Amino acid sequence: MTAFTWAIRLLVFFLLLLFSLRNAQTTTVRLLFDYVWEAPLVIVLLASFSIGAVLGALSLSRVIFRQRREIVQLKRDASLPRPPADLPPSPLA
């Protein structure tokens, strides 16, 4: 299975390498306040992907930290001693 995984990785690497060699022309990106950035198209695409990945990770960070807090709380509650099972149920429950 590892040989198959490495073959897929090499195939993806060579496809990306071929893509980057075919798209090496300079591209102009016009940003806010008349700022202009000129770079190869591959670099512009890589920067756009990276910025999108960082923004996506930041948008999920609040949910992830909340879930981690909840997991810690549940583990803490699970470690508390429980009443014996042979007691009759509480009339308040």
N, CA, C and O atoms as CSV, one atom per row, in Angstrom:
chain,resi,resn,atom,element,x,y,z
A,1,MET,N,N,0.819,-1.192,0.000
A,1,MET,CA,C,0.000,0.000,0.000
A,1,MET,C,C,0.867,1.263,0.000
A,1,MET,O,O,0.482,2.269,-0.595
A,2,THR,N,N,2.002,1.227,0.640
A,2,THR,CA,C,2.845,2.418,0.665
A,2,THR,C,C,3.412,2.725,-0.714
A,2,THR,O,O,3.605,3.893,-1.052
A,3,ALA,N,N,3.686,1.690,-1.525
A,3,ALA,CA,C,4.184,1.936,-2.880
A,3,ALA,C,C,3.120,2.660,-3.705
A,3,ALA,O,O,3.435,3.561,-4.482
A,4,PHE,N,N,1.869,2.264,-3.533
A,4,PHE,CA,C,0.770,2.922,-4.241
A,4,PHE,C,C,0.636,4.375,-3.795
A,4,PHE,O,O,0.430,5.267,-4.618
A,5,THR,N,N,0.753,4.607,-2.496
A,5,THR,CA,C,0.663,5.969,-1.958
A,5,THR,C,C,1.781,6.843,-2.516
A,5,THR,O,O,1.540,7.983,-2.912
A,6,TRP,N,N,2.998,6.315,-2.549
A,6,TRP,CA,C,4.115,7.080,-3.084
A,6,TRP,C,C,3.956,7.328,-4.582
A,6,TRP,O,O,4.347,8.384,-5.079
A,7,ALA,N,N,3.392,6.371,-5.300
A,7,ALA,CA,C,3.162,6.561,-6.732
A,7,ALA,C,C,2.163,7.698,-6.955
A,7,ALA,O,O,2.355,8.525,-7.846
A,8,ILE,N,N,1.106,7.744,-6.156
A,8,ILE,CA,C,0.118,8.826,-6.277
A,8,ILE,C,C,0.769,10.162,-5.940
A,8,ILE,O,O,0.536,11.158,-6.626
A,9,ARG,N,N,1.587,10.190,-4.879
A,9,ARG,CA,C,2.272,11.434,-4.492
A,9,ARG,C,C,3.184,11.928,-5.604
A,9,ARG,O,O,3.200,13.121,-5.909
A,10,LEU,N,N,3.944,11.022,-6.213
A,10,LEU,CA,C,4.843,11.407,-7.308
A,10,LEU,C,C,4.046,11.905,-8.509
A,10,LEU,O,O,4.447,12.872,-9.157
A,11,LEU,N,N,2.933,11.264,-8.810
A,11,LEU,CA,C,2.101,11.696,-9.921
A,11,LEU,C,C,1.578,13.113,-9.672
A,11,LEU,O,O,1.636,13.958,-10.565
A,12,VAL,N,N,1.075,13.375,-8.476
A,12,VAL,CA,C,0.576,14.711,-8.146
A,12,VAL,C,C,1.707,15.736,-8.207
A,12,VAL,O,O,1.517,16.840,-8.716
A,13,PHE,N,N,2.892,15.370,-7.685
A,13,PHE,CA,C,4.036,16.283,-7.717
A,13,PHE,C,C,4.398,16.646,-9.153
A,13,PHE,O,O,4.599,17.819,-9.467
A,14,PHE,N,N,4.482,15.638,-10.031
A,14,PHE,CA,C,4.870,15.917,-11.407
A,14,PHE,C,C,3.789,16.689,-12.159
A,14,PHE,O,O,4.111,17.501,-13.027
A,15,LEU,N,N,2.523,16.455,-11.848
A,15,LEU,CA,C,1.464,17.253,-12.467
A,15,LEU,C,C,1.545,18.711,-12.022
A,15,LEU,O,O,1.374,19.619,-12.835
A,16,LEU,N,N,1.803,18.935,-10.743
A,16,LEU,CA,C,1.949,20.310,-10.253
A,16,LEU,C,C,3.202,20.977,-10.809
A,16,LEU,O,O,3.189,22.169,-11.115
A,17,LEU,N,N,4.278,20.216,-10.938
A,17,LEU,CA,C,5.507,20.749,-11.536
A,17,LEU,C,C,5.261,21.147,-12.985
A,17,LEU,O,O,5.670,22.227,-13.411
A,18,LEU,N,N,4.597,20.283,-13.741
A,18,LEU,CA,C,4.279,20.596,-15.131
A,18,LEU,C,C,3.383,21.826,-15.223
A,18,LEU,O,O,3.581,22.681,-16.087
A,19,PHE,N,N,2.391,21.916,-14.326
A,19,PHE,CA,C,1.507,23.079,-14.296
A,19,PHE,C,C,2.297,24.356,-14.025
A,19,PHE,O,O,2.069,25.381,-14.668
A,20,SER,N,N,3.224,24.290,-13.073
A,20,SER,CA,C,3.991,25.491,-12.732
A,20,SER,C,C,4.930,25.900,-13.851
A,20,SER,O,O,5.151,27.092,-14.065
A,21,LEU,N,N,5.491,24.926,-14.575
A,21,LEU,CA,C,6.371,25.274,-15.688
A,21,LEU,C,C,5.595,25.856,-16.863
A,21,LEU,O,O,6.112,26.708,-17.585
A,22,ARG,N,N,4.370,25.408,-17.059
A,22,ARG,CA,C,3.556,25.898,-18.161
A,22,ARG,C,C,2.954,27.272,-17.866
A,22,ARG,O,O,2.560,27.980,-18.793
A,23,ASN,N,N,2.876,27.661,-16.585
A,23,ASN,CA,C,2.255,28.932,-16.199
A,23,ASN,C,C,3.259,29.838,-15.505
A,23,ASN,O,O,2.984,30.352,-14.421
A,24,ALA,N,N,4.397,30.035,-16.107
A,24,ALA,CA,C,5.461,30.834,-15.492
A,24,ALA,C,C,5.410,32.307,-15.919
A,24,ALA,O,O,6.233,33.099,-15.461
A,25,GLN,N,N,4.472,32.686,-16.774
A,25,GLN,CA,C,4.417,34.066,-17.234
A,25,GLN,C,C,4.037,35.006,-16.084
A,25,GLN,O,O,3.359,34.617,-15.133
A,26,THR,N,N,4.485,36.222,-16.204
A,26,THR,CA,C,4.242,37.216,-15.164
A,26,THR,C,C,2.800,37.703,-15.233
A,26,THR,O,O,2.252,37.951,-16.307
A,27,THR,N,N,2.213,37.831,-14.060
A,27,THR,CA,C,0.831,38.283,-13.937
A,27,THR,C,C,0.801,39.524,-13.055
A,27,THR,O,O,1.554,39.622,-12.087
A,28,THR,N,N,-0.060,40.459,-13.389
A,28,THR,CA,C,-0.219,41.669,-12.605
A,28,THR,C,C,-1.479,41.544,-11.758
A,28,THR,O,O,-2.561,41.255,-12.269
A,29,VAL,N,N,-1.324,41.763,-10.462
A,29,VAL,CA,C,-2.450,41.749,-9.535
A,29,VAL,C,C,-2.611,43.163,-9.002
A,29,VAL,O,O,-1.677,43.735,-8.440
A,30,ARG,N,N,-3.800,43.719,-9.184
A,30,ARG,CA,C,-4.080,45.067,-8.703
A,30,ARG,C,C,-4.849,44.965,-7.395
A,30,ARG,O,O,-5.948,44.412,-7.345
A,31,LEU,N,N,-4.257,45.505,-6.339
A,31,LEU,CA,C,-4.844,45.438,-5.012
A,31,LEU,C,C,-5.428,46.792,-4.632
A,31,LEU,O,O,-5.530,47.687,-5.471
A,32,LEU,N,N,-5.806,46.939,-3.388
A,32,LEU,CA,C,-6.386,48.196,-2.912
A,32,LEU,C,C,-5.363,49.318,-2.937
A,32,LEU,O,O,-4.155,49.088,-2.890
A,33,PHE,N,N,-5.874,50.528,-3.011
A,33,PHE,CA,C,-5.056,51.753,-2.967
A,33,PHE,C,C,-4.008,51.785,-4.073
A,33,PHE,O,O,-2.889,52.254,-3.864
A,34,ASP,N,N,-4.372,51.286,-5.240
A,34,ASP,CA,C,-3.509,51.296,-6.434
A,34,ASP,C,C,-2.181,50.580,-6.230
A,34,ASP,O,O,-1.185,50.917,-6.871
A,35,TYR,N,N,-2.165,49.592,-5.337
A,35,TYR,CA,C,-0.963,48.793,-5.156
A,35,TYR,C,C,-0.957,47.709,-6.220
A,35,TYR,O,O,-1.961,47.024,-6.420
A,36,VAL,N,N,0.164,47.552,-6.899
A,36,VAL,CA,C,0.275,46.576,-7.981
A,36,VAL,C,C,1.356,45.572,-7.615
A,36,VAL,O,O,2.449,45.936,-7.178
A,37,TRP,N,N,1.022,44.293,-7.804
A,37,TRP,CA,C,1.981,43.223,-7.509
A,37,TRP,C,C,2.160,42.398,-8.770
A,37,TRP,O,O,1.191,41.875,-9.322
A,38,GLU,N,N,3.393,42.283,-9.222
A,38,GLU,CA,C,3.696,41.479,-10.400
A,38,GLU,C,C,4.497,40.269,-9.959
A,38,GLU,O,O,5.529,40.394,-9.299
A,39,ALA,N,N,4.005,39.095,-10.335
A,39,ALA,CA,C,4.661,37.845,-9.967
A,39,ALA,C,C,4.233,36.775,-10.963
A,39,ALA,O,O,3.248,36.951,-11.681
A,40,PRO,N,N,4.961,35.679,-11.010
A,40,PRO,CA,C,4.531,34.574,-11.870
A,40,PRO,C,C,3.158,34.056,-11.429
A,40,PRO,O,O,2.814,34.103,-10.248
A,41,LEU,N,N,2.388,33.566,-12.391
A,41,LEU,CA,C,1.034,33.107,-12.120
A,41,LEU,C,C,1.005,32.016,-11.052
A,41,LEU,O,O,0.092,31.981,-10.227
A,42,VAL,N,N,1.982,31.139,-11.061
A,42,VAL,CA,C,2.024,30.054,-10.075
A,42,VAL,C,C,2.170,30.619,-8.661
A,42,VAL,O,O,1.539,30.119,-7.729
A,43,ILE,N,N,2.979,31.634,-8.497
A,43,ILE,CA,C,3.167,32.248,-7.178
A,43,ILE,C,C,1.876,32.933,-6.734
A,43,ILE,O,O,1.505,32.857,-5.563
A,44,VAL,N,N,1.194,33.600,-7.663
A,44,VAL,CA,C,-0.073,34.260,-7.329
A,44,VAL,C,C,-1.103,33.225,-6.890
A,44,VAL,O,O,-1.814,33.442,-5.908
A,45,LEU,N,N,-1.194,32.100,-7.605
A,45,LEU,CA,C,-2.133,31.051,-7.234
A,45,LEU,C,C,-1.772,30.431,-5.886
A,45,LEU,O,O,-2.653,30.160,-5.071
A,46,LEU,N,N,-0.484,30.205,-5.651
A,46,LEU,CA,C,-0.041,29.644,-4.375
A,46,LEU,C,C,-0.347,30.599,-3.226
A,46,LEU,O,O,-0.792,30.166,-2.163
A,47,ALA,N,N,-0.115,31.884,-3.427
A,47,ALA,CA,C,-0.413,32.869,-2.388
A,47,ALA,C,C,-1.913,32.932,-2.122
A,47,ALA,O,O,-2.333,33.018,-0.968
A,48,SER,N,N,-2.719,32.891,-3.169
A,48,SER,CA,C,-4.178,32.920,-2.990
A,48,SER,C,C,-4.654,31.696,-2.231
A,48,SER,O,O,-5.488,31.805,-1.332
A,49,PHE,N,N,-4.131,30.533,-2.585
A,49,PHE,CA,C,-4.510,29.307,-1.890
A,49,PHE,C,C,-4.094,29.368,-0.425
A,49,PHE,O,O,-4.867,28.992,0.457
A,50,SER,N,N,-2.882,29.838,-0.161
A,50,SER,CA,C,-2.382,29.916,1.209
A,50,SER,C,C,-3.216,30.877,2.056
A,50,SER,O,O,-3.554,30.567,3.198
A,51,ILE,N,N,-3.542,32.025,1.504
A,51,ILE,CA,C,-4.361,32.993,2.241
A,51,ILE,C,C,-5.745,32.408,2.522
A,51,ILE,O,O,-6.285,32.592,3.613
A,52,GLY,N,N,-6.314,31.714,1.558
A,52,GLY,CA,C,-7.613,31.078,1.765
A,52,GLY,C,C,-7.559,29.995,2.829
A,52,GLY,O,O,-8.480,29.873,3.637
A,53,ALA,N,N,-6.475,29.198,2.840
A,53,ALA,CA,C,-6.336,28.148,3.847
A,53,ALA,C,C,-6.189,28.740,5.242
A,53,ALA,O,O,-6.769,28.223,6.197
A,54,VAL,N,N,-5.424,29.810,5.368
A,54,VAL,CA,C,-5.251,30.456,6.672
A,54,VAL,C,C,-6.567,31.054,7.155
A,54,VAL,O,O,-6.916,30.913,8.327
A,55,LEU,N,N,-7.298,31.718,6.269
A,55,LEU,CA,C,-8.591,32.290,6.663
A,55,LEU,C,C,-9.588,31.199,7.045
A,55,LEU,O,O,-10.368,31.375,7.981
A,56,GLY,N,N,-9.569,30.081,6.333
A,56,GLY,CA,C,-10.447,28.966,6.677
A,56,GLY,C,C,-10.110,28.378,8.031
A,56,GLY,O,O,-11.003,28.069,8.820
A,57,ALA,N,N,-8.806,28.219,8.307
A,57,ALA,CA,C,-8.382,27.691,9.605
A,57,ALA,C,C,-8.749,28.654,10.731
A,57,ALA,O,O,-9.160,28.220,11.808
A,58,LEU,N,N,-8.605,29.945,10.492
A,58,LEU,CA,C,-8.970,30.923,11.516
A,58,LEU,C,C,-10.475,30.921,11.790
A,58,LEU,O,O,-10.907,31.114,12.927
A,59,SER,N,N,-11.258,30.704,10.751
A,59,SER,CA,C,-12.709,30.692,10.955
A,59,SER,C,C,-13.153,29.457,11.732
A,59,SER,O,O,-14.195,29.487,12.385
A,60,LEU,N,N,-12.385,28.376,11.674
A,60,LEU,CA,C,-12.725,27.162,12.417
A,60,LEU,C,C,-12.109,27.113,13.809
A,60,LEU,O,O,-12.484,26.260,14.614
A,61,SER,N,N,-11.184,27.997,14.108
A,61,SER,CA,C,-10.459,27.911,15.379
A,61,SER,C,C,-11.376,28.059,16.582
A,61,SER,O,O,-11.167,27.389,17.593
A,62,ARG,N,N,-12.380,28.913,16.502
A,62,ARG,CA,C,-13.293,29.103,17.635
A,62,ARG,C,C,-14.059,27.810,17.927
A,62,ARG,O,O,-14.208,27.420,19.084
A,63,VAL,N,N,-14.536,27.161,16.887
A,63,VAL,CA,C,-15.275,25.902,17.060
A,63,VAL,C,C,-14.361,24.823,17.637
A,63,VAL,O,O,-14.770,24.067,18.518
A,64,ILE,N,N,-13.145,24.753,17.150
A,64,ILE,CA,C,-12.208,23.727,17.612
A,64,ILE,C,C,-11.886,23.932,19.084
A,64,ILE,O,O,-11.884,22.969,19.851
A,65,PHE,N,N,-11.613,25.166,19.493
A,65,PHE,CA,C,-11.293,25.412,20.903
A,65,PHE,C,C,-12.494,25.135,21.802
A,65,PHE,O,O,-12.328,24.629,22.912
A,66,ARG,N,N,-13.699,25.459,21.340
A,66,ARG,CA,C,-14.898,25.168,22.123
A,66,ARG,C,C,-15.077,23.651,22.286
A,66,ARG,O,O,-15.422,23.181,23.371
A,67,GLN,N,N,-14.844,22.897,21.226
A,67,GLN,CA,C,-14.963,21.444,21.308
A,67,GLN,C,C,-13.900,20.850,22.234
A,67,GLN,O,O,-14.179,19.913,22.982
A,68,ARG,N,N,-12.701,21.388,22.183
A,68,ARG,CA,C,-11.647,20.890,23.089
A,68,ARG,C,C,-12.007,21.149,24.549
A,68,ARG,O,O,-11.794,20.288,25.403
A,69,ARG,N,N,-12.558,22.341,24.843
A,69,ARG,CA,C,-13.000,22.629,26.209
A,69,ARG,C,C,-14.096,21.675,26.641
A,69,ARG,O,O,-14.100,21.202,27.777
A,70,GLU,N,N,-15.016,21.393,25.750
A,70,GLU,CA,C,-16.107,20.485,26.067
A,70,GLU,C,C,-15.596,19.062,26.303
A,70,GLU,O,O,-16.088,18.370,27.195
A,71,ILE,N,N,-14.631,18.627,25.525
A,71,ILE,CA,C,-14.040,17.293,25.714
A,71,ILE,C,C,-13.352,17.201,27.059
A,71,ILE,O,O,-13.505,16.202,27.762
A,72,VAL,N,N,-12.594,18.225,27.432
A,72,VAL,CA,C,-11.927,18.231,28.740
A,72,VAL,C,C,-12.959,18.178,29.857
A,72,VAL,O,O,-12.782,17.446,30.831
A,73,GLN,N,N,-14.035,18.948,29.726
A,73,GLN,CA,C,-15.088,18.948,30.742
A,73,GLN,C,C,-15.750,17.574,30.835
A,73,GLN,O,O,-16.005,17.090,31.938
A,74,LEU,N,N,-16.027,16.946,29.709
A,74,LEU,CA,C,-16.643,15.619,29.720
A,74,LEU,C,C,-15.721,14.569,30.323
A,74,LEU,O,O,-16.181,13.683,31.044
A,75,LYS,N,N,-14.423,14.659,30.037
A,75,LYS,CA,C,-13.470,13.724,30.637
A,75,LYS,C,C,-13.395,13.936,32.144
A,75,LYS,O,O,-13.300,12.977,32.910
A,76,ARG,N,N,-13.437,15.192,32.561
A,76,ARG,CA,C,-13.404,15.493,33.985
A,76,ARG,C,C,-14.657,14.939,34.668
A,76,ARG,O,O,-14.561,14.358,35.749
A,77,ASP,N,N,-15.824,15.112,34.055
A,77,ASP,CA,C,-17.073,14.599,34.610
A,77,ASP,C,C,-17.082,13.069,34.645
A,77,ASP,O,O,-17.639,12.471,35.565
A,78,ALA,N,N,-16.469,12.441,33.648
A,78,ALA,CA,C,-16.439,10.975,33.589
A,78,ALA,C,C,-15.535,10.393,34.671
A,78,ALA,O,O,-15.726,9.249,35.085
A,79,SER,N,N,-14.564,11.156,35.128
A,79,SER,CA,C,-13.641,10.649,36.140
A,79,SER,C,C,-14.185,10.808,37.557
A,79,SER,O,O,-13.578,10.297,38.497
A,80,LEU,N,N,-15.325,11.510,37.741
A,80,LEU,CA,C,-15.920,11.666,39.064
A,80,LEU,C,C,-16.514,10.333,39.526
A,80,LEU,O,O,-17.005,9.560,38.703
A,81,PRO,N,N,-16.473,10.059,40.827
A,81,PRO,CA,C,-17.048,8.792,41.304
A,81,PRO,C,C,-18.557,8.780,41.093
A,81,PRO,O,O,-19.231,9.797,41.255
A,82,ARG,N,N,-19.068,7.617,40.732
A,82,ARG,CA,C,-20.492,7.463,40.477
A,82,ARG,C,C,-21.142,6.723,41.625
A,82,ARG,O,O,-20.484,5.914,42.280
A,83,PRO,N,N,-22.415,6.975,41.889
A,83,PRO,CA,C,-23.101,6.247,42.961
A,83,PRO,C,C,-23.256,4.773,42.568
A,83,PRO,O,O,-23.310,4.450,41.381
A,84,PRO,N,N,-23.325,3.906,43.532
A,84,PRO,CA,C,-23.480,2.484,43.218
A,84,PRO,C,C,-24.757,2.241,42.415
A,84,PRO,O,O,-25.740,2.967,42.565
A,85,ALA,N,N,-24.735,1.229,41.575
A,85,ALA,CA,C,-25.847,0.952,40.682
A,85,ALA,C,C,-27.014,0.289,41.391
A,85,ALA,O,O,-28.125,0.294,40.862
A,86,ASP,N,N,-26.798,-0.294,42.596
A,86,ASP,CA,C,-27.875,-1.006,43.264
A,86,ASP,C,C,-28.791,-0.100,44.075
A,86,ASP,O,O,-29.740,-0.586,44.690
A,87,LEU,N,N,-28.535,1.186,44.093
A,87,LEU,CA,C,-29.419,2.123,44.788
A,87,LEU,C,C,-30.693,2.323,43.979
A,87,LEU,O,O,-30.643,2.321,42.749
A,88,PRO,N,N,-31.832,2.495,44.641
A,88,PRO,CA,C,-33.072,2.773,43.885
A,88,PRO,C,C,-32.978,4.149,43.246
A,88,PRO,O,O,-32.254,5.013,43.741
A,89,PRO,N,N,-33.702,4.364,42.151
A,89,PRO,CA,C,-33.646,5.670,41.487
A,89,PRO,C,C,-34.185,6.769,42.391
A,89,PRO,O,O,-35.056,6.532,43.229
A,90,SER,N,N,-33.671,7.935,42.215
A,90,SER,CA,C,-34.075,9.081,43.009
A,90,SER,C,C,-35.503,9.486,42.633
A,90,SER,O,O,-35.843,9.493,41.450
A,91,PRO,N,N,-36.337,9.822,43.610
A,91,PRO,CA,C,-37.707,10.230,43.286
A,91,PRO,C,C,-37.758,11.564,42.552
A,91,PRO,O,O,-38.774,11.883,41.933
A,92,LEU,N,N,-36.682,12.353,42.606
A,92,LEU,CA,C,-36.659,13.640,41.946
A,92,LEU,C,C,-36.320,13.511,40.468
A,92,LEU,O,O,-36.574,14.432,39.691
A,93,ALA,N,N,-35.750,12.379,40.073
A,93,ALA,CA,C,-35.302,12.209,38.692
A,93,ALA,C,C,-36.408,11.832,37.746
A,93,ALA,O,O,-36.166,11.658,36.552
